[in-house]
Amino acid sequence: MSCNFIFCLHNHQPVGNFDHVFQWAYNDCYRKTLDILYKYPEFKFAIHNSGPLLEWMENHDASYCDTLALMVERGQVEVIGGGFYEPIFSIISEDDIHGQLSLMQSFCKKRFGVEPAGFWTAERVWDPEIPSLVYDYKLKYTLLDDIHFRYAGIPESGLYGYYITERLLKPLYVFPIDKFLRYSIPFKLPHETIDYFKRQCDKYGHCAFVYGDDGEKFGVWPQTFQWVFEEKWLQNFIEAILKEDFISLIHPKDYIQHNPPIDRVYLTQGSYYEMSEWALPAESGEQLVQLHHEIKNAGRESEFYPFLKGGVWNNFLNKYPESNAINKRTLYLSREINAIEVKTGKDMSHAKTELYRAQCNCAYWHGLFGGIYLTHLRSALYKHIAVCEEMICAEKKPKKPEIIKGDFRNEGREQIFLRNQSCSVIINPAFGATISEFTNRKKRTNVFDTIARRKEAYHSILQNIGDDDSNNTNVQSIHEMVTVKEKGLQKYLVYDSSRRYSCKDLLFTSLPQPDDLMFNRIDYVDCSLHPFSFVMNDTTIQCDSSSDSLPAISKIFSIHATDPILTVHYDIEGYSGLLGLEFTINMLVPHSKECYYGIEGVASEESYLDSMGTSSGITQVTMVDTIRDVSFSIKTSKPFILLRYPVYTVSQSDSGFEKNYQGSCMVLCFELNNSLHLDCELTIQ
């Protein structure tokens, strides 16, 4: 009896993550893991470190890469490449895929002395086009979850080796990652993994076992630091594997060199099974989870597992319009960069690097980790979009503001894109002539970067557990944990009926209370649920309500020639009642002296962004973020009553269910007696 064991680690921190998180993960996971592995030169393994993490380590402790280079030189380590900033290949352009791969190949050649022969596919999101996309970069293989192969009809006996796939005669080798190993390492005792090797070899003869998963399991995931390091799981695992004569550790590229592929295979678009659950809309996701539980409880999971599949990763662009908006912004910038290079021949590599950073996948989706619900990650993507766009504008040197219409988000409805020397704005006529982006490029901030409160499939779990319910302290995979980080989260399971865009018109029968708005306890007319018609000229956009269920509302938008100022002129006829203009502004930090409201008559101790209140007879309100040195203000030609409240979502994370601040909502209320003529000036400074 003999087997090969391919052990691969994937280490990653997203663009925009907090520096203290990088430092903690480095100290308690990446560095510690490498130092232990360094002591065992005979323990061969492969490793992929993502570009954001490599950049951080080079800037904070270059000795990590020095050590890794020594381990490569002595033959212990095979370095795995990939898209440098961990993009999802299926949603970026071919040119950008090549640019991301080239960055990683160049970095590894310079820093480790080798060009990788294999690449890590971000989140193991496979697309059938990938073989042709990576063909010109000397990349021979990638690793994917075994469920990809099960979906292709391959039985368990065929999962212990590798396959050849291709796209139009451009081949690529693909290794199945063993699901048992993903769930057992490092959560089970070392002998349980070895016993599994023996069982499978007894059943199928010589096997090649592939483990490839997050390095964060070794110290960052909850409760793993004590288990992996203080209780010496990793050391014990390494020594137990090395003691077994029937186990041969081998690098993926060497296994390919000495062993033929099992067969040819064609894989459908997809990722690991859990991802297919998360990518579904909440209702469908709940149904799939329930079906999976029923099959599992009936003891038939192995029988049905190859046929259970939810959505593909790209569905997140539908599930979260906010994700789609960011993705389409990057695609638009990518086209602009290419057009400049073709027209002028100039090197736009610096702009491309900023674009590539904005393609980091983590803030585009959500599963077990906070993902798109983490405002600092979304904010980082918009920051790099702003920097990239500023470089583009510096090359194009527009003499006057750009006003362009088009379906930039591929939604089947047109948006209007405005851009001057300092800011970028997106207006949405189809959603009540609302604004979804207002970016000051020099401040690198989109103040309208927020996300709607929407149902997630796992919210039903939270509704059915008590505040004191939690798992025990046994070391478990986070796929199996249910914990609550604070009491009372259930009351924040409130869902928006429309996208949380700004400059949204709300019609009330009477003045609401801020908490009634926050918790959706009142009825009102949301004009963003109705499309507006629009007419453009060189300097303005006029949008008019076109629904019989709305009064005659006209908005005229105009952008300043140079400054980050947007003016909205309102004309409303035939309506008596209360008009609320809703704006949701995200300054990232809800309760800090550095981030606050500037409202006449409101004391500083009551001006935190998580405050709730009503202010009357004012004509200007400001929100300030001194951390990022940015402020947003609204000035009106008539006094208004201001209602304000914080916006929270509830999401699951690696450490449990948590409440996430998504911004602060301001509703400017005006009394109407059949008509209103109003000017609003929006400014980011």
C-alpha positions as CSV (number, residue, x, y, z in Angstrom):
1,M,0.0,0.0,0.0
2,S,1.3,3.4,-0.9
3,C,0.0,6.9,-1.7
4,N,1.0,10.4,-2.6
5,F,0.1,13.4,-0.5
6,I,-0.1,16.9,-2.1
7,F,-0.4,19.5,0.7
8,C,-1.2,23.0,-0.4
9,L,-1.9,26.2,1.6
10,H,-3.7,29.2,0.3
11,N,-3.0,32.4,2.3
12,H,-5.0,35.6,1.6
13,Q,-6.1,38.9,3.1
14,P,-8.3,41.2,1.1
15,V,-7.4,44.6,-0.3
16,G,-8.5,47.2,2.3
17,N,-8.4,44.9,5.3
18,F,-7.3,46.6,8.6
19,D,-3.6,46.7,9.2
20,H,-4.1,45.2,12.6
21,V,-5.9,42.2,11.0
22,F,-3.0,41.7,8.7
23,Q,-0.6,41.9,11.6
24,W,-2.6,39.5,13.8
25,A,-3.0,37.0,11.0
26,Y,0.7,37.2,10.2
27,N,1.9,36.7,13.7
28,D,-0.6,34.1,14.8
29,C,-0.9,32.2,11.5
30,Y,1.3,32.8,8.4
31,R,4.6,33.3,10.2
32,K,4.0,30.7,12.8
33,T,3.0,28.1,10.3
34,L,6.0,28.8,8.0
35,D,8.4,28.7,10.9
36,I,7.2,25.2,12.0
37,L,7.3,23.9,8.4
38,Y,10.8,25.2,8.0
39,K,12.0,22.9,10.8
40,Y,10.9,19.9,8.7
41,P,12.7,20.1,5.3
42,E,11.4,16.7,4.3
43,F,7.8,17.8,4.6
44,K,7.1,19.0,1.0
45,F,4.2,21.3,0.4
46,A,2.9,23.9,-2.0
47,I,1.8,27.4,-1.1
48,H,-0.1,30.3,-2.6
49,N,0.1,33.7,-1.0
50,S,-2.1,36.3,-2.6
51,G,-0.8,39.6,-3.8
52,P,-2.3,41.9,-1.1
53,L,-0.7,39.7,1.5
54,L,2.7,39.5,-0.3
55,E,2.7,43.3,-0.5
56,W,1.9,43.7,3.1
57,M,4.6,41.2,4.2
58,E,7.2,42.9,2.0
59,N,6.4,46.2,3.6
60,H,6.3,44.9,7.2
61,D,8.5,41.9,7.4
62,A,10.4,40.9,4.3
63,S,12.0,37.9,6.1
64,Y,8.8,35.9,5.4
65,C,9.6,35.9,1.7
66,D,13.3,35.4,2.4
67,T,12.5,32.3,4.3
68,L,10.1,31.0,1.7
69,A,12.7,31.6,-1.0
70,L,15.2,29.4,1.0
71,M,12.6,26.7,1.3
72,V,12.0,26.9,-2.5
73,E,15.7,26.6,-3.1
74,R,16.1,23.6,-0.9
75,G,13.2,21.8,-2.7
76,Q,10.7,21.8,0.1
77,V,8.2,24.3,-1.3
78,E,6.5,24.8,-4.6
79,V,5.1,28.3,-5.1
80,I,1.6,28.5,-6.6
81,G,0.7,31.6,-8.6
82,G,-2.7,33.1,-9.6
83,G,-4.3,36.5,-10.2
84,F,-2.2,38.8,-8.1
85,Y,-5.1,40.6,-6.3
86,E,-7.3,37.5,-6.1
87,P,-9.9,38.4,-8.8
88,I,-12.7,36.1,-9.9
89,F,-11.7,35.4,-13.5
90,S,-15.3,35.1,-14.8
91,I,-16.2,38.8,-14.2
92,I,-13.1,40.6,-15.4
93,S,-11.7,41.2,-18.9
94,E,-9.3,38.9,-20.6
95,D,-6.7,41.7,-20.7
96,D,-7.1,42.2,-16.9
97,I,-6.7,38.4,-16.3
98,H,-3.5,38.5,-18.2
99,G,-2.3,41.5,-16.3
100,Q,-3.1,39.9,-12.9
101,L,-1.3,36.7,-13.8
102,S,1.7,38.6,-15.2
103,L,2.0,40.5,-12.0
104,M,2.1,37.3,-9.9
105,Q,4.5,35.5,-12.3
106,S,6.9,38.5,-12.2
107,F,6.8,38.8,-8.5
108,C,7.5,35.1,-7.9
109,K,10.3,35.1,-10.4
110,K,11.9,38.1,-8.8
111,R,11.3,37.1,-5.2
112,F,11.5,33.3,-5.1
113,G,13.5,32.6,-8.2
114,V,10.8,30.6,-9.9
115,E,7.8,31.2,-12.2
116,P,4.9,29.2,-10.8
117,A,3.8,26.2,-12.9
118,G,0.3,26.2,-11.2
119,F,-2.2,28.8,-10.1
120,W,-4.7,29.2,-7.4
121,T,-8.2,29.9,-8.8
122,A,-9.8,32.4,-6.5
123,E,-12.5,30.8,-4.4
124,R,-12.1,27.9,-6.8
125,V,-14.6,29.6,-9.1
126,W,-14.1,27.6,-12.3
127,D,-15.1,28.8,-15.7
128,P,-14.7,26.7,-18.9
129,E,-12.8,29.6,-20.6
130,I,-9.9,29.5,-18.0
131,P,-7.6,27.0,-19.9
132,S,-7.4,29.4,-22.9
133,L,-7.1,32.5,-20.6
134,V,-4.0,31.2,-18.8
135,Y,-2.4,29.3,-21.7
136,D,0.3,31.9,-22.5
137,Y,1.6,32.1,-19.0
138,K,3.4,28.7,-18.6
139,L,0.7,27.7,-16.1
140,K,0.1,23.9,-16.3
141,Y,-2.4,23.2,-13.5
142,T,-4.9,24.4,-10.9
143,L,-6.6,22.9,-7.9
144,L,-10.4,22.7,-7.7
145,D,-12.8,21.1,-5.2
146,D,-13.7,17.5,-5.8
147,I,-17.4,18.5,-6.2
148,H,-16.5,20.0,-9.6
149,F,-15.5,16.5,-10.7
150,R,-18.5,14.8,-9.1
151,Y,-20.8,17.2,-11.0
152,A,-19.0,15.9,-14.2
153,G,-20.0,12.3,-13.2
154,I,-16.7,11.1,-11.9
155,P,-17.1,8.6,-9.1
156,E,-15.2,8.7,-5.8
157,S,-12.7,6.2,-7.1
158,G,-11.6,8.7,-9.8
159,L,-10.8,11.6,-7.4
160,Y,-7.3,10.6,-6.5
161,G,-5.0,12.0,-9.2
162,Y,-5.5,14.7,-11.8
163,Y,-7.3,15.3,-15.1
164,I,-6.6,17.1,-18.3
165,T,-9.2,19.6,-19.6
166,E,-8.9,22.0,-22.4
167,R,-10.5,24.9,-24.3
168,L,-10.0,24.8,-28.1
169,L,-6.8,22.7,-27.8
170,K,-5.4,24.8,-25.0
171,P,-4.9,22.2,-22.2
172,L,-4.8,22.6,-18.5
173,Y,-4.3,20.0,-15.7
174,V,-6.9,20.0,-12.8
175,F,-6.5,18.4,-9.4
176,P,-9.5,17.5,-7.3
177,I,-9.2,18.8,-3.7
178,D,-10.4,16.2,-1.2
179,K,-13.4,17.3,0.7
180,F,-12.7,15.0,3.7
181,L,-9.3,16.5,4.1
182,R,-10.7,20.1,3.8
183,Y,-12.9,19.3,6.8
184,S,-10.5,17.2,8.8
185,I,-7.4,19.4,8.6
186,P,-6.7,20.7,11.2
187,F,-9.9,19.8,13.0
188,K,-9.4,16.1,13.5
189,L,-6.5,14.3,15.1
190,P,-3.6,13.4,12.8
191,H,-4.2,9.7,13.0
192,E,-7.7,10.2,11.6
193,T,-6.3,11.6,8.4
194,I,-3.8,8.8,8.2
195,D,-6.6,6.2,8.8
196,Y,-8.5,7.9,5.9
197,F,-5.5,7.5,3.6
198,K,-5.4,3.8,4.5
199,R,-9.1,3.2,4.0
200,Q,-9.1,4.8,0.6
201,C,-5.9,3.0,-0.5
202,D,-7.4,-0.3,0.6
203,K,-10.5,0.4,-1.5
204,Y,-8.9,1.9,-4.6
205,G,-5.2,1.0,-4.6
206,H,-2.5,3.7,-5.1
207,C,-4.0,7.2,-4.5
208,A,-2.9,10.8,-4.8
209,F,-4.6,12.8,-2.1
210,V,-4.8,16.6,-2.5
211,Y,-5.4,19.0,0.3
212,G,-5.8,22.6,-0.7
213,D,-7.5,25.1,1.6
214,D,-7.2,28.3,3.6
215,G,-4.0,28.8,5.6
216,E,-6.1,30.8,8.0
217,K,-7.4,27.6,9.4
218,F,-4.0,27.4,11.2
219,G,-4.5,30.1,13.8
220,V,-7.0,32.7,12.5
221,W,-10.2,30.7,12.5
222,P,-11.9,30.7,15.9
223,Q,-10.2,28.5,18.5
224,T,-7.6,27.2,16.1
225,F,-4.6,29.1,17.5
226,Q,-4.6,27.1,20.7
227,W,-5.3,23.8,19.0
228,V,-2.8,24.2,16.1
229,F,0.1,25.8,18.0
230,E,-0.3,25.6,21.7
231,E,-1.5,22.1,21.7
232,K,0.9,21.3,18.8
233,W,-1.5,19.9,16.3
234,L,0.6,21.1,13.3
235,Q,3.8,19.7,14.7
236,N,2.1,16.4,15.6
237,F,0.5,16.2,12.1
238,I,3.8,16.8,10.3
239,E,5.6,14.2,12.4
240,A,2.8,11.7,12.1
241,I,2.8,12.0,8.3
242,L,6.6,11.8,8.1
243,K,6.6,8.6,10.2
244,E,4.4,6.7,7.7
245,D,6.4,5.0,5.0
246,F,3.4,4.5,2.8
247,I,2.9,8.3,2.4
248,S,5.0,10.1,-0.1
249,L,4.8,13.9,0.0
250,I,5.1,15.4,-3.5
251,H,4.7,18.8,-5.2
252,P,1.8,19.1,-7.8
253,K,4.2,19.9,-10.7
254,D,6.3,16.8,-9.8
255,Y,3.3,14.6,-9.6
256,I,2.3,15.7,-13.1
257,Q,5.8,15.0,-14.4
258,H,5.9,11.4,-13.1
259,N,2.2,10.4,-13.5
260,P,-0.2,10.6,-16.4
261,P,-3.7,12.2,-16.1
262,I,-6.5,9.9,-15.1
263,D,-8.6,11.0,-18.1
264,R,-9.9,14.1,-19.9
265,V,-12.7,16.0,-18.1
266,Y,-15.0,19.0,-18.9
267,L,-16.2,20.9,-15.9
268,T,-19.1,23.3,-15.6
269,Q,-18.9,26.8,-14.1
270,G,-19.1,26.6,-10.3
271,S,-17.2,26.5,-7.1
272,Y,-17.3,24.5,-3.9
273,Y,-20.8,23.3,-2.8
274,E,-21.3,25.8,0.0
275,M,-20.6,28.7,-2.4
276,S,-23.5,27.4,-4.6
277,E,-25.8,27.7,-1.6
278,W,-24.6,31.2,-0.8
279,A,-25.0,32.4,-4.4
280,L,-28.7,31.7,-4.5
281,P,-31.4,34.2,-3.5
282,A,-32.4,33.9,0.1
283,E,-35.6,31.9,-0.5
284,S,-34.0,29.4,-2.9
285,G,-31.0,29.1,-0.6
286,E,-33.2,28.2,2.3
287,Q,-34.9,25.5,0.2
288,L,-31.6,24.0,-0.9
289,V,-30.3,24.0,2.7
290,Q,-33.4,22.3,3.9
291,L,-33.2,19.7,1.1
292,H,-29.6,19.0,1.9
293,H,-30.4,18.5,5.5
294,E,-33.2,16.1,4.7
295,I,-31.0,14.0,2.4
296,K,-28.2,14.0,5.0
297,N,-30.6,13.0,7.8
298,A,-31.8,10.1,5.6
299,G,-28.3,8.9,5.2
300,R,-28.3,9.4,1.4
301,E,-25.9,12.4,1.1
302,S,-23.2,10.4,-0.7
303,E,-25.8,9.3,-3.2
304,F,-27.3,12.7,-3.9
305,Y,-24.3,15.0,-3.4
306,P,-23.1,14.9,-7.0
307,F,-26.5,16.2,-8.1
308,L,-27.0,18.9,-5.5
309,K,-26.0,22.3,-6.8
310,G,-27.2,25.8,-6.3
311,G,-26.1,29.0,-8.1
312,V,-22.8,29.9,-9.7
313,W,-20.6,32.7,-8.3
314,N,-21.7,35.2,-10.9
315,N,-25.2,35.1,-9.3
316,F,-23.8,37.3,-6.6
317,L,-23.9,40.2,-9.1
318,N,-27.7,39.7,-9.2
319,K,-28.1,39.0,-5.5
320,Y,-26.2,42.2,-4.6
321,P,-26.7,45.1,-7.1
322,E,-24.0,46.9,-5.1
323,S,-21.5,44.2,-6.2
324,N,-22.6,44.5,-9.8
325,A,-22.1,48.3,-9.7
326,I,-18.5,47.9,-8.5
327,N,-17.7,45.2,-11.0
328,K,-19.1,47.2,-13.9
329,R,-17.2,50.3,-12.8
330,T,-14.0,48.3,-13.1
331,L,-14.9,47.0,-16.5
332,Y,-15.7,50.5,-17.8
333,L,-12.3,51.7,-16.5
334,S,-10.5,48.8,-18.1
335,R,-12.0,49.8,-21.5
336,E,-10.9,53.4,-20.9
337,I,-7.3,52.3,-20.1
338,N,-7.1,50.1,-23.2
339,A,-8.4,52.9,-25.4
340,I,-5.8,55.4,-24.0
341,E,-3.0,52.9,-24.6
342,V,-4.2,52.2,-28.1
343,K,-4.6,55.9,-29.0
344,T,-1.5,57.3,-27.3
345,G,0.9,54.3,-26.8
346,K,1.4,55.5,-23.2
347,D,2.2,53.0,-20.4
348,M,-0.9,52.9,-18.1
349,S,0.6,50.2,-15.8
350,H,0.1,52.3,-12.6
351,A,-3.6,52.8,-13.4
352,K,-3.9,49.1,-14.2
353,T,-2.5,48.2,-10.8
354,E,-5.1,50.4,-9.1
355,L,-7.7,48.7,-11.2
356,Y,-6.5,45.3,-10.3
357,R,-6.7,46.1,-6.6
358,A,-10.3,47.1,-7.2
359,Q,-11.0,43.6,-8.6
360,C,-10.1,41.8,-5.3
361,N,-13.0,39.4,-4.9
362,C,-13.8,39.5,-1.1
363,A,-16.1,42.6,-1.1
364,Y,-18.1,41.3,-4.1
365,W,-19.9,38.5,-2.3
366,H,-20.8,37.0,1.0
367,G,-20.8,33.6,2.5
368,L,-19.2,32.7,5.8
369,F,-17.2,35.8,6.0
370,G,-18.5,39.4,6.2
371,G,-17.6,40.1,2.5
372,I,-19.7,42.7,0.9
373,Y,-21.3,43.6,4.2
374,L,-17.9,44.9,5.5
375,T,-17.9,48.6,4.7
376,H,-14.1,49.0,4.9
377,L,-13.6,46.4,2.2
378,R,-16.2,48.0,-0.2
379,S,-14.7,51.4,0.6
380,A,-11.2,50.2,-0.4
381,L,-12.5,49.0,-3.8
382,Y,-14.0,52.4,-4.4
383,K,-10.8,54.0,-3.3
384,H,-8.8,52.2,-5.9
385,I,-11.5,52.9,-8.5
386,A,-11.2,56.6,-7.7
387,V,-7.4,56.5,-8.0
388,C,-7.5,54.6,-11.3
389,E,-10.1,57.0,-12.7
390,E,-8.1,60.0,-11.6
391,M,-5.1,58.7,-13.6
392,I,-7.4,58.2,-16.6
393,C,-8.8,61.7,-16.4
394,A,-5.2,63.1,-16.1
395,E,-4.5,61.5,-19.5
396,K,-7.8,62.4,-21.2
397,K,-7.8,66.0,-19.9
398,P,-11.5,66.7,-20.5
399,K,-12.2,70.4,-21.0
400,K,-15.8,70.2,-19.7
401,P,-17.8,67.8,-17.6
402,E,-18.8,64.5,-19.2
403,I,-22.4,63.5,-19.3
404,I,-22.9,60.0,-20.8
405,K,-26.0,57.8,-20.8
406,G,-25.8,54.0,-21.2
407,D,-26.6,50.7,-19.5
408,F,-23.2,50.7,-17.8
409,R,-24.4,48.0,-15.3
410,N,-26.0,45.7,-17.9
411,E,-29.3,45.9,-16.1
412,G,-31.5,46.5,-19.2
413,R,-32.1,50.1,-18.0
414,E,-30.0,53.2,-18.7
415,Q,-27.9,55.1,-16.1
416,I,-26.4,58.5,-16.5
417,F,-22.7,59.0,-15.7
418,L,-21.4,62.4,-14.9
419,R,-17.7,63.2,-14.4
420,N,-15.9,66.5,-14.0
421,Q,-12.3,67.3,-12.9
422,S,-12.9,66.2,-9.3
423,C,-15.9,63.9,-8.9
424,S,-17.9,61.1,-10.5
425,V,-21.7,60.7,-10.2
426,I,-24.2,58.0,-11.3
427,I,-27.9,58.9,-11.7
428,N,-30.5,56.2,-12.0
429,P,-33.7,57.3,-13.9
430,A,-35.2,53.8,-13.7
431,F,-35.1,54.0,-9.9
432,G,-36.8,57.3,-9.3
433,A,-33.9,59.4,-10.6
434,T,-31.8,58.5,-7.6
435,I,-28.1,58.7,-7.2
436,S,-26.0,55.5,-6.5
437,E,-22.5,57.0,-6.6
438,F,-21.1,60.3,-5.6
439,T,-17.3,60.1,-5.5
440,N,-14.7,62.7,-4.8
441,R,-11.8,61.2,-6.6
442,K,-9.2,63.4,-4.9
443,K,-10.6,62.3,-1.5
444,R,-10.9,58.7,-2.9
445,T,-14.3,58.4,-1.4
446,N,-17.8,57.4,-2.6
447,V,-20.0,58.8,0.1
448,F,-23.0,56.9,-1.2
449,D,-21.3,53.5,-0.8
450,T,-23.9,51.6,1.2
451,I,-25.9,48.4,0.8
452,A,-29.6,47.6,1.2
453,R,-30.9,45.6,4.1
454,R,-32.0,42.3,2.6
455,K,-32.9,38.8,3.7
456,E,-30.2,36.2,3.8
457,A,-31.0,32.5,4.0
458,Y,-29.3,32.1,7.4
459,H,-31.5,34.8,9.0
460,S,-34.0,32.0,9.7
461,I,-31.3,30.4,11.9
462,L,-30.9,33.6,13.9
463,Q,-34.7,33.9,14.3
464,N,-34.9,30.5,15.8
465,I,-32.1,30.7,18.4
466,G,-32.0,32.5,21.7
467,D,-29.5,35.2,22.6
468,D,-27.7,32.7,24.9
469,D,-27.4,29.9,22.4
470,S,-23.9,29.2,21.2
471,N,-21.7,26.3,20.3
472,N,-19.4,24.7,22.8
473,T,-15.7,25.4,22.8
474,N,-14.6,22.3,20.8
475,V,-12.5,23.1,17.8
476,Q,-14.8,23.0,14.8
477,S,-14.9,24.1,11.2
478,I,-16.6,27.4,10.9
479,H,-19.1,25.7,8.5
480,E,-20.5,23.9,11.6
481,M,-20.5,26.8,14.1
482,V,-23.5,28.9,15.1
483,T,-22.6,31.8,17.4
484,V,-24.1,35.2,18.2
485,K,-21.7,38.0,18.9
486,E,-24.2,40.3,20.6
487,K,-27.7,40.0,22.1
488,G,-30.8,41.4,20.4
489,L,-29.7,41.0,16.8
490,Q,-33.1,39.7,15.8
491,K,-34.7,43.2,16.0
492,Y,-32.3,44.4,13.3
493,L,-33.6,41.8,10.8
494,V,-35.3,44.6,8.8
495,Y,-35.4,44.6,5.0
496,D,-35.5,47.4,2.6
497,S,-38.1,47.3,-0.2
498,S,-35.9,49.2,-2.6
499,R,-32.2,49.8,-3.3
500,R,-30.6,52.1,-0.8
501,Y,-29.8,54.9,-3.3
502,S,-29.7,58.6,-2.4
503,C,-31.8,61.6,-3.5
504,K,-34.7,59.2,-3.0
505,D,-38.2,60.8,-2.8
506,L,-40.6,59.5,-0.1
507,L,-44.2,60.7,0.3
508,F,-45.6,60.7,3.8
509,T,-49.1,61.4,5.2
510,S,-47.6,62.7,8.4
511,L,-44.2,63.3,10.0
512,P,-42.7,59.9,10.9
513,Q,-40.4,59.2,13.8
514,P,-36.8,58.2,13.0
515,D,-37.1,54.8,14.7
516,D,-40.3,54.1,12.7
517,L,-38.3,54.6,9.5
518,M,-35.3,52.6,10.8
519,F,-37.5,49.6,11.7
520,N,-40.0,49.9,8.8
521,R,-43.0,50.4,11.0
522,I,-44.9,52.9,8.8
523,D,-46.2,53.0,5.2
524,Y,-45.2,55.6,2.7
525,V,-44.8,56.0,-1.0
526,D,-41.3,55.2,-2.2
527,C,-40.8,57.0,-5.6
528,S,-37.7,55.0,-6.4
529,L,-39.9,52.0,-7.2
530,H,-41.0,53.9,-10.3
531,P,-39.0,54.8,-13.4
532,F,-38.6,58.4,-14.4
533,S,-38.1,59.7,-18.0
534,F,-35.2,61.9,-18.7
535,V,-33.8,64.4,-21.1
536,M,-30.1,65.4,-21.4
537,N,-28.2,68.4,-22.7
538,D,-24.6,69.5,-22.4
539,T,-24.9,70.7,-18.8
540,T,-28.0,69.2,-17.2
541,I,-30.2,66.2,-16.9
542,Q,-34.0,66.6,-16.3
543,C,-35.8,63.6,-14.9
544,D,-39.6,63.5,-14.6
545,S,-42.0,61.1,-12.9
546,S,-43.9,59.1,-15.5
547,S,-46.2,57.0,-13.3
548,D,-49.9,57.8,-12.8
549,S,-49.5,56.8,-9.1
550,L,-47.0,59.7,-8.5
551,P,-47.4,63.4,-8.5
552,A,-45.6,65.5,-11.1
553,I,-42.0,65.4,-9.9
554,S,-39.2,67.0,-11.9
555,K,-35.6,66.9,-10.9
556,I,-32.9,68.8,-12.8
557,F,-29.3,67.6,-12.1
558,S,-26.3,69.7,-12.9
559,I,-22.6,69.1,-12.0
560,H,-20.2,71.9,-11.3
561,A,-17.6,72.5,-14.0
562,T,-14.7,71.6,-11.8
563,D,-15.6,71.2,-8.1
564,P,-17.2,68.1,-6.3
565,I,-20.6,69.8,-6.2
566,L,-23.9,68.4,-7.6
567,T,-27.1,70.6,-7.7
568,V,-30.6,69.2,-7.8
569,H,-33.5,71.5,-8.6
570,Y,-36.9,70.2,-7.6
571,D,-40.3,71.1,-9.1
572,I,-43.3,69.3,-7.7
573,E,-46.9,70.0,-8.6
574,G,-50.2,68.6,-7.6
575,Y,-49.3,67.2,-4.2
576,S,-50.1,68.3,-0.7
577,G,-48.4,66.5,2.1
578,L,-44.9,65.7,3.3
579,L,-42.0,65.1,1.0
580,G,-38.9,63.3,2.4
581,L,-35.6,63.4,0.5
582,E,-33.6,60.4,1.6
583,F,-29.8,60.2,1.6
584,T,-27.7,57.3,3.1
585,I,-24.1,58.3,3.7
586,N,-21.4,56.0,4.7
587,M,-18.5,57.5,6.8
588,L,-17.5,54.0,8.0
589,V,-17.3,54.7,11.7
590,P,-20.6,55.0,13.6
591,H,-19.5,56.0,17.1
592,S,-16.4,58.0,17.2
593,K,-15.4,61.6,17.9
594,E,-13.7,61.6,14.5
595,C,-16.9,61.0,12.6
596,Y,-20.0,63.1,13.3
597,Y,-22.9,65.1,12.2
598,G,-22.7,68.9,11.9
599,I,-26.3,70.0,12.7
600,E,-27.2,73.4,14.1
601,G,-28.6,72.9,17.6
602,V,-27.3,69.4,18.1
603,A,-24.6,69.0,20.8
604,S,-21.4,67.2,20.0
605,E,-22.1,64.4,22.4
606,E,-25.3,63.7,20.5
607,S,-23.9,64.0,17.0
608,Y,-22.4,60.5,16.6
609,L,-23.3,58.9,13.3
610,D,-25.2,56.1,15.1
611,S,-27.4,58.7,16.8
612,M,-31.1,59.0,16.1
613,G,-33.1,62.2,16.2
614,T,-35.2,65.0,14.7
615,S,-34.1,68.6,14.0
616,S,-36.4,71.3,12.7
617,G,-35.9,74.5,10.8
618,I,-32.5,73.9,9.3
619,T,-31.2,74.5,5.8
620,Q,-27.9,72.6,5.9
621,V,-26.6,69.3,7.3
622,T,-23.0,68.0,7.2
623,M,-21.4,64.7,7.9
624,V,-17.7,64.7,8.7
625,D,-15.1,61.9,8.7
626,T,-11.8,63.3,10.0
627,I,-10.1,59.9,9.7
628,R,-10.3,60.1,5.9
629,D,-10.4,63.9,5.9
630,V,-13.7,64.0,4.0
631,S,-17.1,65.6,4.6
632,F,-20.5,65.6,2.8
633,S,-23.0,68.4,3.1
634,I,-26.5,69.2,1.8
635,K,-27.6,72.8,1.6
636,T,-31.2,73.6,0.6
637,S,-33.0,76.8,-0.5
638,K,-35.9,76.1,2.0
639,P,-35.8,74.9,5.6
640,F,-36.5,71.3,6.4
641,I,-37.1,68.9,9.3
642,L,-34.2,66.4,9.5
643,L,-34.8,62.8,10.5
644,R,-31.7,60.7,11.1
645,Y,-31.0,57.1,12.0
646,P,-28.2,54.5,11.5
647,V,-28.5,51.7,9.0
648,Y,-27.5,48.2,10.1
649,T,-27.4,44.9,8.4
650,V,-27.0,41.5,10.2
651,S,-24.6,39.1,8.6
652,Q,-22.7,36.0,9.5
653,S,-19.0,36.0,9.9
654,D,-16.2,33.6,10.8
655,S,-16.8,34.5,14.5
656,G,-20.6,34.5,14.5
657,F,-23.7,36.6,13.6
658,E,-22.9,40.3,13.8
659,K,-24.4,43.7,13.2
660,N,-22.7,45.8,10.5
661,Y,-23.0,49.6,10.2
662,Q,-23.8,50.5,6.6
663,G,-24.1,54.2,6.9
664,S,-26.4,56.9,8.3
665,C,-29.7,57.8,6.8
666,M,-30.9,61.4,6.6
667,V,-34.4,62.2,5.5
668,L,-35.0,65.9,4.7
669,C,-38.7,66.6,5.2
670,F,-40.6,69.5,3.4
671,E,-44.3,70.4,3.8
672,L,-46.1,70.8,0.5
673,N,-49.2,72.7,-0.3
674,N,-49.9,71.6,-3.9
675,S,-46.4,72.6,-5.1
676,L,-42.7,72.9,-4.2
677,H,-39.8,74.6,-5.9
678,L,-36.5,73.6,-4.2
679,D,-32.7,73.7,-4.8
680,C,-30.4,71.2,-3.1
681,E,-26.6,71.5,-3.3
682,L,-24.6,68.3,-2.5
683,T,-20.9,68.8,-1.8
684,I,-18.0,66.4,-0.9
685,Q,-15.0,68.2,0.5
